[in-house]
Amino acid sequence: MIENLIVIDFKTKTIITKEDYFQMKRYLDATDKELGIIVNFRQKSIKPKRVLNSNKYIERHSEHSD
């Protein structure tokens, strides 16, 4: 976790799967965070994947729309 704001999941897999995204969604729900990043070190180049906790995002932005 970075500064108690962003959940990071480091992987060393051939490819990132849907299950990896679902796992990150569960991490985000469990920690009540809005943003997660999956980083795979097995690929030739590192391409972090952002995962947004849409429930938290909607909740935060609906508070400011009044």
C-alpha positions, 0 to 999 in steps of 0.5 A: 500500500502506498501512503494508505491510498493505493493498493499495489499487487506485484506479480511475476506471471506470463499474463495478467488474467481476469482473476487478477483483476477480480482479486484486486477488486476484493483487495480494494473492497476489503481496504476501502480504497479507490485505486489499485495497481497491478504490476507484472515483472515477468513481461519484457516491459513493465506496464502497470494496470490501474484498477478502480473501485467503482463503488468507492469512486461513485460514493466519493463523487456523489458526496461532492455533487450537492 
